[in-house]
Amino acid sequence: MNEHQDDDRTTLDPVGLLDLTQHEIQALKSRYNLADAHTHQRQSERQRQIVSRLSDLWYEAEEGLQAGYEQKFIEAFFRLHRQPTALAKNKTLLSYAASISTMVAGMFLKQQRMAVTLVEPCFDNLHDVLANLGVATYPLDEVALHDPDRIYAELKRRVKTDALFLVDPNNPTGFTLLQYGRRGFEEVVRYCKDHDKLLLIDFCFASFTLDDPELARFDIYELLESSGVSYLAIEDTGKTWPVQDAKAAMITASDDIAETVYNIHTSVLLNVSPFVLNMLAEYVDDAREEGMRSVRDVLERNRETARKALDGSILEYQEPVAKVSVAWFRVDHPELSATELQKLLYAQGVYVLPGRYFYWNEPGKGDSYVRIALARDPQMFADAMALTRQLLDGHAG
């Protein structure tokens, strides 16, 4: 543990929980669960048609080869994300959760005796997985990435480890290097290549950048491959489609470490359910055909509901670069911390996440923020926002 780390999270927590996932488990018991970023909204009309064919997809998966359904899913996913290089390289490994892919990455870091610099804030699960594997982890303030003219210099000044771990788009802030076109990623890759750093990127929220006119998603894997940088890239479906957590995650490694990563991966699991892959491929293909509207429309509606309901209250909306499936709010109150606010909302049946856990190295920096999940049924979400505003008005000023 960093000797300067403020690790007093348990004493300030309203129910004595240790991390964000424990909060999310508790929130599953709440009437208004706005904690986890998993998808809890209802099916769109088009998605209901997929559900009506689940028995057919089940029996299809019984008849086909595992490899066939893996290829079907991977092709659908990278076609949606417009990543032809990843598709052509055909070396992506599948698991059933992003945490498993992160664990594989952490096992590689541990095996190679690498310390890692991890962006802060981010979801604390990333830090905790690495820490539990015995990987030394040091923080990189996200602000180091905010000026494309300074990225290289800031990384050179701040990164003292063997590896750099970024989350793009970031959870909870929605920050993404895509706002700079190719240049932001190019500067990160150039730094890592010049200084022989392993680059790890969590792309689990990348679906939310698709079809955003202000964020031109390019073939990132082409940049990674052509640069010769050592890299590990993690992708996921779990935050995008409402499939009751029947999900798949992916990890892709540069050629220089691919065999080692493969050997670690096979020590962890054999395969992902062919039925799940068959079903997910249908959701992914549907999203490509209809331009991600079924996902984006719910998030936009709930984001606007939250902004209107909380406008003028002590919760100030923080405008994200990428409109991901969570909203980040600053608590503007001289005495009320995010943790205290969470306690009050929890007592009313509304569960949000306090910001201090996202600041995994210095929790005190997150005392003024809360995260609200948006992938919810709009009526339930509107009710939760109305109740939240009612409580906030009682603590104005």
FIMIFI-755170 format. One record per residue (C-alpha): residue number from 1; residue in one letter; y, x, z. Coordinates in steps of 0.25 Angstrom, whole numbers, always signed. Example, Ala and Ser with C-alpha at 12.3 -4.5 7.8 and 13.67 -1.06 7.14 Angstrom:
BEGIN
SITE	seq	type	v	u	w
SITE	1	A	-18	+49	+31
SITE	2	S	-4	+55	+29
This chain:
BEGIN
SITE	seq	type	v	u	w
SITE	1	M	+0	+0	+0
SITE	2	N	+14	+5	-3
SITE	3	E	+20	+10	+10
SITE	4	H	+32	+2	+8
SITE	5	Q	+25	-11	+4
SITE	6	D	+29	-23	+12
SITE	7	D	+16	-29	+15
SITE	8	D	+20	-40	+25
SITE	9	R	+16	-51	+16
SITE	10	T	+6	-58	+25
SITE	11	T	+16	-60	+37
SITE	12	L	+26	-67	+28
SITE	13	D	+16	-76	+21
SITE	14	P	+16	-91	+25
SITE	15	V	+1	-91	+25
SITE	16	G	-3	-77	+27
SITE	17	L	-8	-74	+13
SITE	18	L	-9	-60	+7
SITE	19	D	-6	-61	-7
SITE	20	L	-1	-71	-18
SITE	21	T	-15	-75	-22
SITE	22	Q	-18	-80	-8
SITE	23	H	-5	-88	-9
SITE	24	E	-10	-94	-22
SITE	25	I	-23	-98	-15
SITE	26	Q	-16	-104	-4
SITE	27	A	-7	-111	-14
SITE	28	L	-19	-118	-21
SITE	29	K	-19	-127	-8
SITE	30	S	-5	-131	-10
SITE	31	R	+0	-144	-17
SITE	32	Y	+10	-136	-25
SITE	33	N	+4	-123	-29
SITE	34	L	+14	-115	-36
SITE	35	A	+8	-101	-32
SITE	36	D	-2	-96	-41
SITE	37	A	+2	-93	-56
SITE	38	H	-12	-99	-61
SITE	39	T	-11	-111	-70
SITE	40	H	-12	-125	-63
SITE	41	Q	-5	-133	-73
SITE	42	R	-12	-145	-81
SITE	43	Q	-18	-143	-94
SITE	44	S	-10	-146	-107
SITE	45	E	-14	-156	-117
SITE	46	R	-20	-145	-125
SITE	47	Q	-27	-138	-114
SITE	48	R	-33	-151	-110
SITE	49	Q	-40	-151	-123
SITE	50	I	-46	-137	-119
SITE	51	V	-51	-143	-106
SITE	52	S	-58	-154	-113
SITE	53	R	-66	-144	-120
SITE	54	L	-70	-136	-108
SITE	55	S	-85	-140	-109
SITE	56	D	-85	-135	-124
SITE	57	L	-79	-122	-120
SITE	58	W	-89	-121	-109
SITE	59	Y	-101	-123	-118
SITE	60	E	-95	-114	-129
SITE	61	A	-94	-102	-119
SITE	62	E	-109	-104	-115
SITE	63	E	-113	-102	-130
SITE	64	G	-104	-90	-133
SITE	65	L	-104	-76	-130
SITE	66	Q	-95	-71	-118
SITE	67	A	-89	-60	-128
SITE	68	G	-85	-71	-137
SITE	69	Y	-77	-79	-127
SITE	70	E	-70	-66	-122
SITE	71	Q	-66	-63	-136
SITE	72	K	-61	-77	-138
SITE	73	F	-53	-77	-126
SITE	74	I	-47	-63	-127
SITE	75	E	-43	-66	-142
SITE	76	A	-36	-80	-138
SITE	77	F	-29	-73	-127
SITE	78	F	-23	-61	-134
SITE	79	R	-20	-70	-146
SITE	80	L	-12	-79	-137
SITE	81	H	-5	-67	-131
SITE	82	R	-3	-60	-145
SITE	83	Q	-9	-47	-141
SITE	84	P	-17	-43	-153
SITE	85	T	-19	-29	-149
SITE	86	A	-27	-33	-136
SITE	87	L	-35	-42	-145
SITE	88	A	-38	-32	-155
SITE	89	K	-42	-21	-144
SITE	90	N	-52	-31	-138
SITE	91	K	-54	-24	-125
SITE	92	T	-48	-34	-115
SITE	93	L	-57	-37	-103
SITE	94	L	-58	-51	-97
SITE	95	S	-59	-56	-83
SITE	96	Y	-57	-69	-76
SITE	97	A	-44	-66	-68
SITE	98	A	-32	-56	-69
SITE	99	S	-35	-51	-55
SITE	100	I	-48	-46	-61
SITE	101	S	-42	-39	-72
SITE	102	T	-32	-33	-62
SITE	103	M	-43	-29	-53
SITE	104	V	-49	-21	-65
SITE	105	A	-36	-15	-68
SITE	106	G	-35	-11	-53
SITE	107	M	-49	-5	-53
SITE	108	F	-45	+3	-65
SITE	109	L	-33	+8	-57
SITE	110	K	-41	+11	-45
SITE	111	Q	-52	+18	-53
SITE	112	Q	-42	+27	-60
SITE	113	R	-34	+30	-46
SITE	114	M	-22	+24	-52
SITE	115	A	-10	+18	-44
SITE	116	V	-2	+7	-51
SITE	117	T	+12	+2	-51
SITE	118	L	+13	-13	-51
SITE	119	V	+25	-21	-54
SITE	120	E	+31	-29	-43
SITE	121	P	+33	-41	-42
SITE	122	C	+19	-46	-47
SITE	123	F	+8	-54	-42
SITE	124	D	+2	-47	-30
SITE	125	N	-12	-49	-35
SITE	126	L	-10	-37	-44
SITE	127	H	-6	-28	-33
SITE	128	D	-17	-33	-23
SITE	129	V	-28	-31	-33
SITE	130	L	-24	-17	-35
SITE	131	A	-22	-14	-21
SITE	132	N	-35	-20	-17
SITE	133	L	-42	-10	-27
SITE	134	G	-35	+1	-21
SITE	135	V	-24	+4	-32
SITE	136	A	-11	+9	-27
SITE	137	T	+0	+0	-32
SITE	138	Y	+15	+3	-33
SITE	139	P	+26	-7	-37
SITE	140	L	+35	-7	-49
SITE	141	D	+47	-16	-48
SITE	142	E	+47	-26	-60
SITE	143	V	+62	-22	-61
SITE	144	A	+57	-9	-67
SITE	145	L	+53	-17	-80
SITE	146	H	+66	-25	-81
SITE	147	D	+74	-15	-90
SITE	148	P	+66	-11	-103
SITE	149	D	+76	+1	-104
SITE	150	R	+71	+6	-90
SITE	151	I	+56	+2	-90
SITE	152	Y	+51	+16	-93
SITE	153	A	+60	+23	-83
SITE	154	E	+58	+13	-72
SITE	155	L	+43	+15	-74
SITE	156	K	+44	+30	-74
SITE	157	R	+52	+29	-61
SITE	158	R	+44	+19	-54
SITE	159	V	+29	+20	-58
SITE	160	K	+22	+31	-50
SITE	161	T	+8	+27	-52
SITE	162	D	-3	+28	-63
SITE	163	A	-2	+13	-68
SITE	164	L	+8	+3	-70
SITE	165	F	+5	-12	-68
SITE	166	L	+14	-23	-74
SITE	167	V	+13	-38	-75
SITE	168	D	+20	-44	-87
SITE	169	P	+25	-55	-86
SITE	170	N	+26	-52	-72
SITE	171	N	+21	-62	-61
SITE	172	P	+30	-67	-54
SITE	173	T	+43	-63	-61
SITE	174	G	+39	-66	-76
SITE	175	F	+45	-52	-80
SITE	176	T	+40	-47	-93
SITE	177	L	+42	-35	-101
SITE	178	L	+41	-43	-114
SITE	179	Q	+56	-47	-112
SITE	180	Y	+59	-33	-118
SITE	181	G	+49	-35	-130
SITE	182	R	+40	-23	-132
SITE	183	R	+49	-14	-125
SITE	184	G	+46	-17	-111
SITE	185	F	+31	-15	-112
SITE	186	E	+34	-3	-121
SITE	187	E	+41	+4	-110
SITE	188	V	+31	+1	-100
SITE	189	V	+20	+6	-109
SITE	190	R	+28	+19	-113
SITE	191	Y	+30	+22	-99
SITE	192	C	+15	+21	-95
SITE	193	K	+11	+29	-107
SITE	194	D	+20	+40	-105
SITE	195	H	+17	+41	-90
SITE	196	D	+2	+38	-92
SITE	197	K	+2	+25	-84
SITE	198	L	-8	+14	-84
SITE	199	L	-1	+1	-88
SITE	200	L	-7	-12	-82
SITE	201	I	+0	-25	-86
SITE	202	D	-4	-39	-81
SITE	203	F	-1	-49	-92
SITE	204	C	-6	-61	-85
SITE	205	F	+7	-69	-87
SITE	206	A	+9	-64	-102
SITE	207	S	+5	-78	-107
SITE	208	F	+19	-83	-102
SITE	209	T	+26	-74	-112
SITE	210	L	+19	-80	-124
SITE	211	D	+29	-88	-133
SITE	212	D	+41	-84	-125
SITE	213	P	+52	-81	-135
SITE	214	E	+58	-71	-126
SITE	215	L	+46	-63	-124
SITE	216	A	+39	-58	-136
SITE	217	R	+25	-54	-132
SITE	218	F	+20	-43	-141
SITE	219	D	+7	-36	-142
SITE	220	I	+7	-28	-129
SITE	221	Y	-7	-23	-131
SITE	222	E	-3	-16	-144
SITE	223	L	+8	-9	-136
SITE	224	L	-2	-5	-125
SITE	225	E	-12	+0	-135
SITE	226	S	-3	+7	-144
SITE	227	S	+4	+15	-133
SITE	228	G	-8	+21	-128
SITE	229	V	-5	+17	-113
SITE	230	S	-16	+14	-103
SITE	231	Y	-15	+0	-100
SITE	232	L	-22	-12	-93
SITE	233	A	-17	-26	-97
SITE	234	I	-21	-39	-89
SITE	235	E	-20	-53	-95
SITE	236	D	-24	-66	-89
SITE	237	T	-25	-81	-92
SITE	238	G	-24	-86	-78
SITE	239	K	-9	-89	-78
SITE	240	T	-8	-96	-91
SITE	241	W	-18	-108	-93
SITE	242	P	-22	-119	-84
SITE	243	V	-37	-116	-83
SITE	244	Q	-39	-117	-68
SITE	245	D	-40	-102	-67
SITE	246	A	-51	-100	-78
SITE	247	K	-45	-88	-83
SITE	248	A	-47	-74	-89
SITE	249	A	-40	-61	-88
SITE	250	M	-40	-49	-96
SITE	251	I	-38	-34	-95
SITE	252	T	-36	-24	-106
SITE	253	A	-36	-9	-105
SITE	254	S	-31	+2	-114
SITE	255	D	-42	+10	-121
SITE	256	D	-41	+22	-112
SITE	257	I	-45	+14	-100
SITE	258	A	-52	+2	-106
SITE	259	E	-67	+7	-103
SITE	260	T	-64	+10	-89
SITE	261	V	-57	-3	-87
SITE	262	Y	-69	-10	-94
SITE	263	N	-79	-4	-84
SITE	264	I	-70	-8	-72
SITE	265	H	-69	-22	-78
SITE	266	T	-84	-24	-80
SITE	267	S	-86	-20	-66
SITE	268	V	-78	-32	-62
SITE	269	L	-83	-44	-71
SITE	270	L	-92	-47	-83
SITE	271	N	-85	-58	-90
SITE	272	V	-76	-70	-89
SITE	273	S	-82	-84	-91
SITE	274	P	-84	-87	-106
SITE	275	F	-80	-101	-103
SITE	276	V	-67	-97	-97
SITE	277	L	-64	-88	-109
SITE	278	N	-67	-99	-119
SITE	279	M	-58	-109	-112
SITE	280	L	-47	-99	-110
SITE	281	A	-47	-95	-124
SITE	282	E	-45	-110	-127
SITE	283	Y	-32	-111	-118
SITE	284	V	-27	-98	-124
SITE	285	D	-29	-102	-138
SITE	286	D	-22	-115	-135
SITE	287	A	-10	-108	-129
SITE	288	R	-9	-100	-141
SITE	289	E	-9	-112	-150
SITE	290	E	+1	-120	-142
SITE	291	G	+10	-108	-139
SITE	292	M	+7	-108	-124
SITE	293	R	+15	-121	-122
SITE	294	S	+5	-127	-112
SITE	295	V	+7	-115	-103
SITE	296	R	+22	-113	-105
SITE	297	D	+26	-128	-104
SITE	298	V	+21	-130	-90
SITE	299	L	+27	-117	-85
SITE	300	E	+41	-120	-92
SITE	301	R	+41	-134	-86
SITE	302	N	+37	-129	-72
SITE	303	R	+47	-117	-73
SITE	304	E	+58	-127	-76
SITE	305	T	+54	-136	-65
SITE	306	A	+55	-125	-55
SITE	307	R	+68	-120	-60
SITE	308	K	+75	-134	-60
SITE	309	A	+68	-138	-46
SITE	310	L	+72	-125	-39
SITE	311	D	+86	-122	-46
SITE	312	G	+97	-121	-36
SITE	313	S	+87	-119	-24
SITE	314	I	+84	-106	-17
SITE	315	L	+73	-102	-27
SITE	316	E	+79	-95	-39
SITE	317	Y	+71	-95	-52
SITE	318	Q	+69	-81	-57
SITE	319	E	+69	-81	-72
SITE	320	P	+57	-74	-78
SITE	321	V	+56	-66	-91
SITE	322	A	+42	-72	-94
SITE	323	K	+41	-87	-90
SITE	324	V	+27	-85	-83
SITE	325	S	+20	-95	-75
SITE	326	V	+27	-93	-62
SITE	327	A	+42	-94	-57
SITE	328	W	+49	-83	-48
SITE	329	F	+59	-88	-39
SITE	330	R	+69	-81	-29
SITE	331	V	+71	-87	-16
SITE	332	D	+86	-87	-14
SITE	333	H	+88	-89	+1
SITE	334	P	+93	-80	+12
SITE	335	E	+82	-83	+22
SITE	336	L	+70	-89	+14
SITE	337	S	+60	-80	+9
SITE	338	A	+50	-83	-2
SITE	339	T	+39	-83	+9
SITE	340	E	+46	-92	+17
SITE	341	L	+49	-101	+6
SITE	342	Q	+35	-101	+2
SITE	343	K	+31	-106	+16
SITE	344	L	+40	-118	+15
SITE	345	L	+35	-122	+1
SITE	346	Y	+21	-120	+6
SITE	347	A	+23	-129	+17
SITE	348	Q	+27	-140	+6
SITE	349	G	+15	-137	-2
SITE	350	V	+22	-128	-13
SITE	351	Y	+16	-115	-14
SITE	352	V	+24	-104	-21
SITE	353	L	+22	-88	-20
SITE	354	P	+31	-80	-12
SITE	355	G	+37	-68	-20
SITE	356	R	+33	-57	-10
SITE	357	Y	+19	-56	-14
SITE	358	F	+23	-52	-29
SITE	359	Y	+31	-41	-23
SITE	360	W	+18	-34	-19
SITE	361	N	+24	-21	-15
SITE	362	E	+37	-26	-8
SITE	363	P	+34	-41	-4
SITE	364	G	+48	-42	+2
SITE	365	K	+54	-42	-12
SITE	366	G	+47	-55	-15
SITE	367	D	+53	-62	-3
SITE	368	S	+63	-69	-12
SITE	369	Y	+54	-75	-23
SITE	370	V	+43	-85	-25
SITE	371	R	+34	-88	-37
SITE	372	I	+31	-102	-42
SITE	373	A	+19	-104	-51
SITE	374	L	+23	-113	-63
SITE	375	A	+9	-116	-70
SITE	376	R	+8	-129	-63
SITE	377	D	+7	-144	-66
SITE	378	P	+22	-148	-69
SITE	379	Q	+22	-160	-60
SITE	380	M	+16	-153	-48
SITE	381	F	+26	-141	-50
SITE	382	A	+38	-150	-51
SITE	383	D	+34	-157	-38
SITE	384	A	+32	-143	-31
SITE	385	M	+46	-139	-36
SITE	386	A	+53	-151	-31
SITE	387	L	+46	-149	-17
SITE	388	T	+51	-134	-18
SITE	389	R	+65	-138	-21
SITE	390	Q	+65	-148	-10
SITE	391	L	+61	-137	+0
SITE	392	L	+70	-127	-6
SITE	393	D	+82	-136	-4
SITE	394	G	+79	-136	+11
SITE	395	H	+81	-121	+11
SITE	396	A	+93	-120	+2
SITE	397	G	+103	-109	+6
